[in-house]
C-alpha cells in the first residue's frame, strides 16, 4: 500500500520545504486583494510562510511576499500575521 504524499511548499522566509499544513498561506485574488487564507483553498496566487515570527520578519525585510504575489502587500496583512504567529507560541 502506498503512503499518502504530503504536499510541500517553500517558505518565503527561511526557504525550507514544509508541509502545507505547517504553513500560513497568503493569497492574492484576481481583483488584486491580498488576504490570509486559513483554509488553504481560496483561489488566486498563493505564497507560504512557516508558522515562525522569524521567517515572517525575513520575508518582510526582503519584500519576498510582494515579489511572490506580484503586488503590494498592505501593512495590515503583516500586522495580522505577526499577531497570529505570536499567539501560537
TIRO-2110 file (N, C-alpha, C; in Angstrom, 1 decimal):
// TIRO-2110
0.8, -1.2, 0.0, N, 1, A
0.0, 0.0, 0.0, CA, 1, A
0.9, 1.3, 0.0, C, 1, A
0.5, 2.2, -0.8, N, 2, A
1.3, 3.4, -0.9, CA, 2, A
1.0, 4.4, 0.2, C, 2, A
2.0, 5.1, 0.6, N, 3, A
1.8, 6.2, 1.6, CA, 3, A
1.3, 7.4, 0.9, C, 3, A
0.4, 8.1, 1.6, N, 4, A
-0.2, 9.3, 1.0, CA, 4, A
0.9, 10.4, 1.0, C, 4, A
1.1, 11.1, -0.2, N, 5, A
2.1, 12.1, -0.4, CA, 5, A
1.6, 13.4, 0.3, C, 5, A
2.5, 14.0, 1.1, N, 6, A
2.3, 15.2, 1.8, CA, 6, A
2.7, 16.4, 0.9, C, 6, A
1.8, 17.3, 0.5, N, 7, A
2.2, 18.4, -0.4, CA, 7, A
3.1, 19.3, 0.4, C, 7, A
4.3, 19.7, -0.3, N, 8, A
5.3, 20.5, 0.3, CA, 8, A
5.2, 21.9, -0.4, C, 8, A
5.5, 22.9, 0.5, N, 9, A
5.6, 24.3, 0.0, CA, 9, A
6.8, 24.9, 0.5, C, 9, A
7.4, 25.9, -0.3, N, 10, A
8.6, 26.6, 0.1, CA, 10, A
8.3, 27.8, 1.0, C, 10, A
8.9, 27.9, 2.1, N, 11, A
8.7, 29.1, 3.0, CA, 11, A
9.4, 30.3, 2.4, C, 11, A
8.8, 31.4, 2.3, N, 12, A
9.4, 32.6, 1.8, CA, 12, A
10.5, 33.2, 2.7, C, 12, A
10.4, 32.8, 4.0, N, 13, A
11.4, 33.4, 5.0, CA, 13, A
12.7, 32.6, 5.0, C, 13, A
12.6, 31.3, 5.4, N, 14, A
13.8, 30.5, 5.5, CA, 14, A
14.2, 29.7, 4.3, C, 14, A
13.2, 29.5, 3.4, N, 15, A
13.5, 28.8, 2.1, CA, 15, A
13.4, 27.3, 2.3, C, 15, A
12.9, 26.8, 3.5, N, 16, A
12.8, 25.4, 3.7, CA, 16, A
11.5, 24.9, 3.1, C, 16, A
11.5, 23.6, 2.7, N, 17, A
10.3, 22.9, 2.2, CA, 17, A
9.5, 22.4, 3.4, C, 17, A
8.3, 22.9, 3.5, N, 18, A
7.5, 22.5, 4.7, CA, 18, A
6.1, 21.9, 4.2, C, 18, A
5.5, 21.2, 5.1, N, 19, A
4.2, 20.6, 4.8, CA, 19, A
3.2, 21.7, 4.7, C, 19, A
2.2, 21.6, 3.8, N, 20, A
1.2, 22.6, 3.6, CA, 20, A
0.5, 23.0, 4.8, C, 20, A
0.2, 22.0, 5.7, N, 21, A
-0.5, 22.2, 7.0, CA, 21, A
0.4, 23.0, 8.0, C, 21, A
1.7, 23.0, 7.8, N, 22, A
2.5, 23.7, 8.8, CA, 22, A
2.9, 25.1, 8.4, C, 22, A
2.2, 25.6, 7.4, N, 23, A
2.5, 26.9, 6.8, CA, 23, A
1.2, 27.8, 6.8, C, 23, A
1.4, 29.1, 6.7, N, 24, A
0.4, 30.1, 6.6, CA, 24, A
0.4, 30.5, 5.1, C, 24, A
-0.8, 30.5, 4.5, N, 25, A
-0.9, 30.9, 3.1, CA, 25, A
-1.5, 32.3, 3.0, C, 25, A
-0.8, 33.1, 2.2, N, 26, A
-1.3, 34.4, 1.9, CA, 26, A
-1.6, 34.4, 0.4, C, 26, A
-2.8, 34.9, 0.0, N, 27, A
-3.3, 34.8, -1.3, CA, 27, A
-3.7, 36.1, -1.9, C, 27, A
-3.4, 36.3, -3.2, N, 28, A
-3.8, 37.5, -4.0, CA, 28, A
-4.9, 37.0, -4.9, C, 28, A
-6.1, 37.7, -4.8, N, 29, A
-7.2, 37.3, -5.7, CA, 29, A
-7.0, 37.9, -7.1, C, 29, A
-7.9, 37.6, -8.0, N, 30, A
-7.8, 38.1, -9.3, CA, 30, A
-8.1, 39.7, -9.3, C, 30, A
-8.8, 40.1, -8.3, N, 31, A
-9.1, 41.5, -8.2, CA, 31, A
-8.0, 42.3, -7.6, C, 31, A
-6.9, 41.6, -7.1, N, 32, A
-5.7, 42.2, -6.5, CA, 32, A
-5.8, 42.4, -5.0, C, 32, A
-6.8, 41.8, -4.4, N, 33, A
-7.0, 41.8, -2.9, CA, 33, A
-6.1, 40.8, -2.3, C, 33, A
-5.3, 41.2, -1.3, N, 34, A
-4.4, 40.3, -0.6, CA, 34, A
-5.0, 39.9, 0.8, C, 34, A
-5.1, 38.6, 1.0, N, 35, A
-5.7, 38.2, 2.3, CA, 35, A
-5.0, 37.0, 2.8, C, 35, A
-5.2, 36.7, 4.1, N, 36, A
-4.6, 35.5, 4.7, CA, 36, A
-5.6, 34.4, 4.5, C, 36, A
-5.2, 33.2, 4.1, N, 37, A
-6.1, 32.1, 3.7, CA, 37, A
-5.9, 31.0, 4.7, C, 37, A
-6.7, 30.9, 5.8, N, 38, A
-6.5, 29.9, 6.8, CA, 38, A
-6.9, 28.5, 6.3, C, 38, A
-7.8, 28.4, 5.3, N, 39, A
-8.2, 27.1, 4.8, CA, 39, A
-7.2, 26.5, 3.7, C, 39, A
-6.5, 27.4, 3.1, N, 40, A
-5.6, 27.0, 2.0, CA, 40, A
-6.3, 26.6, 0.7, C, 40, A
-7.6, 27.0, 0.6, N, 41, A
-8.3, 26.7, -0.6, CA, 41, A
-8.8, 27.8, -1.4, C, 41, A
-8.6, 29.1, -1.0, N, 42, A
-9.0, 30.2, -1.8, CA, 42, A
-8.3, 30.2, -3.1, C, 42, A
-9.1, 30.7, -4.1, N, 43, A
-8.4, 30.8, -5.5, CA, 43, A
-7.6, 32.0, -5.6, C, 43, A
-6.5, 31.9, -6.3, N, 44, A
-5.7, 33.1, -6.5, CA, 44, A
-4.2, 32.6, -6.4, C, 44, A
-3.3, 33.6, -6.5, N, 45, A
-1.9, 33.3, -6.4, CA, 45, A
-1.5, 33.3, -4.9, C, 45, A
-0.9, 32.2, -4.5, N, 46, A
-0.6, 32.0, -3.1, CA, 46, A
0.9, 32.0, -2.8, C, 46, A
1.2, 32.3, -1.5, N, 47, A
2.6, 32.3, -1.0, CA, 47, A
2.5, 31.7, 0.4, C, 47, A
3.6, 31.1, 0.8, N, 48, A
3.6, 30.4, 2.1, CA, 48, A
4.7, 30.8, 3.0, C, 48, A
4.4, 30.9, 4.3, N, 49, A
5.4, 31.2, 5.3, CA, 49, A
5.2, 30.3, 6.5, C, 49, A
6.4, 29.8, 7.1, N, 50, A
6.4, 29.0, 8.2, CA, 50, A
5.6, 29.6, 9.4, C, 50, A
5.1, 28.9, 10.3, N, 51, A
4.5, 29.4, 11.5, CA, 51, A
5.5, 29.9, 12.5, C, 51, A
6.4, 30.8, 12.0, N, 52, A
7.5, 31.3, 12.8, CA, 52, A
7.7, 32.8, 12.6, C, 52, A
7.7, 33.6, 13.7, N, 53, A
7.8, 35.0, 13.5, CA, 53, A
9.1, 35.4, 12.8, C, 53, A
10.2, 34.7, 13.0, N, 54, A
11.5, 35.0, 12.4, CA, 54, A
11.4, 34.9, 10.9, C, 54, A
10.7, 33.9, 10.4, N, 55, A
10.5, 33.7, 9.0, CA, 55, A
9.7, 34.9, 8.4, C, 55, A
8.7, 35.3, 9.1, N, 56, A
7.9, 36.5, 8.7, CA, 56, A
8.7, 37.7, 8.6, C, 56, A
9.6, 37.9, 9.6, N, 57, A
10.5, 39.1, 9.6, CA, 57, A
11.4, 39.1, 8.4, C, 57, A
12.0, 37.9, 8.1, N, 58, A
12.9, 37.8, 6.9, CA, 58, A
12.1, 38.0, 5.6, C, 58, A
10.9, 37.5, 5.5, N, 59, A
10.1, 37.7, 4.3, CA, 59, A
9.8, 39.2, 4.1, C, 59, A
9.5, 39.9, 5.2, N, 60, A
9.1, 41.3, 5.2, CA, 60, A
10.3, 42.1, 4.8, C, 60, A
11.4, 41.8, 5.4, N, 61, A
12.7, 42.6, 5.2, CA, 61, A
13.1, 42.5, 3.7, C, 61, A
13.0, 41.3, 3.2, N, 62, A
13.4, 41.1, 1.8, CA, 62, A
12.3, 41.4, 0.8, C, 62, A
11.1, 41.8, 1.2, N, 63, A
10.0, 42.1, 0.4, CA, 63, A
9.6, 40.9, -0.5, C, 63, A
9.8, 39.7, 0.1, N, 64, A
9.6, 38.5, -0.6, CA, 64, A
8.1, 38.2, -0.9, C, 64, A
7.2, 38.6, 0.0, N, 65, A
5.8, 38.4, -0.3, CA, 65, A
5.4, 39.3, -1.5, C, 65, A
5.8, 40.5, -1.5, N, 66, A
5.5, 41.4, -2.7, CA, 66, A
5.9, 40.7, -4.0, C, 66, A
7.2, 40.2, -4.0, N, 67, A
7.7, 39.6, -5.2, CA, 67, A
6.9, 38.3, -5.6, C, 67, A
6.6, 37.5, -4.6, N, 68, A
5.9, 36.2, -4.8, CA, 68, A
4.5, 36.5, -5.3, C, 68, A
3.8, 37.5, -4.8, N, 69, A
2.4, 37.8, -5.1, CA, 69, A
2.3, 38.8, -6.3, C, 69, A
3.4, 39.4, -6.6, N, 70, A
3.5, 40.4, -7.7, CA, 70, A
2.6, 41.5, -7.5, C, 70, A
2.5, 42.0, -6.2, N, 71, A
1.7, 43.2, -5.9, CA, 71, A
2.2, 43.7, -4.6, C, 71, A
1.7, 44.9, -4.2, N, 72, A
2.0, 45.5, -2.9, CA, 72, A
1.2, 44.7, -1.8, C, 72, A
1.8, 44.5, -0.7, N, 73, A
1.1, 43.8, 0.4, CA, 73, A
0.9, 44.8, 1.5, C, 73, A
-0.4, 45.1, 1.9, N, 74, A
-0.7, 46.1, 2.9, CA, 74, A
-0.1, 45.7, 4.2, C, 74, A
0.3, 46.8, 5.0, N, 75, A
0.9, 46.6, 6.3, CA, 75, A
0.0, 45.8, 7.3, C, 75, A
-1.4, 45.9, 7.1, N, 76, A
-2.3, 45.2, 7.9, CA, 76, A
-2.1, 43.7, 7.8, C, 76, A
-1.8, 43.2, 6.7, N, 77, A
-1.5, 41.8, 6.5, CA, 77, A
-0.4, 41.4, 7.4, C, 77, A
0.7, 42.1, 7.3, N, 78, A
1.9, 41.8, 8.1, CA, 78, A
1.6, 41.8, 9.6, C, 78, A
0.8, 42.9, 10.0, N, 79, A
0.5, 43.0, 11.4, CA, 79, A
-0.4, 41.8, 11.9, C, 79, A
-1.4, 41.5, 11.1, N, 80, A
-2.3, 40.3, 11.4, CA, 80, A
-1.5, 39.1, 11.5, C, 80, A
-0.6, 38.8, 10.6, N, 81, A
0.3, 37.6, 10.6, CA, 81, A
1.2, 37.6, 11.8, C, 81, A
1.7, 38.8, 12.2, N, 82, A
2.6, 38.8, 13.4, CA, 82, A
1.8, 38.4, 14.7, C, 82, A
0.6, 39.0, 14.8, N, 83, A
-0.3, 38.7, 15.9, CA, 83, A
-0.6, 37.2, 16.0, C, 83, A
-1.0, 36.6, 14.8, N, 84, A
-1.3, 35.2, 14.7, CA, 84, A
-0.2, 34.3, 15.1, C, 84, A
1.0, 34.7, 14.6, N, 85, A
2.2, 33.8, 14.8, CA, 85, A
2.7, 33.9, 16.3, C, 85, A
2.6, 35.1, 16.9, N, 86, A
3.0, 35.3, 18.3, CA, 86, A
2.0, 34.7, 19.2, C, 86, A
0.7, 34.6, 18.8, N, 87, A
-0.3, 33.9, 19.6, CA, 87, A
-0.1, 32.4, 19.6, C, 87, A
0.5, 31.8, 18.6, N, 88, A
0.7, 30.4, 18.5, CA, 88, A
1.7, 29.9, 19.6, C, 88, A
2.6, 30.8, 20.0, N, 89, A
3.6, 30.4, 20.9, CA, 89, A
3.1, 30.2, 22.3, C, 89, A
END
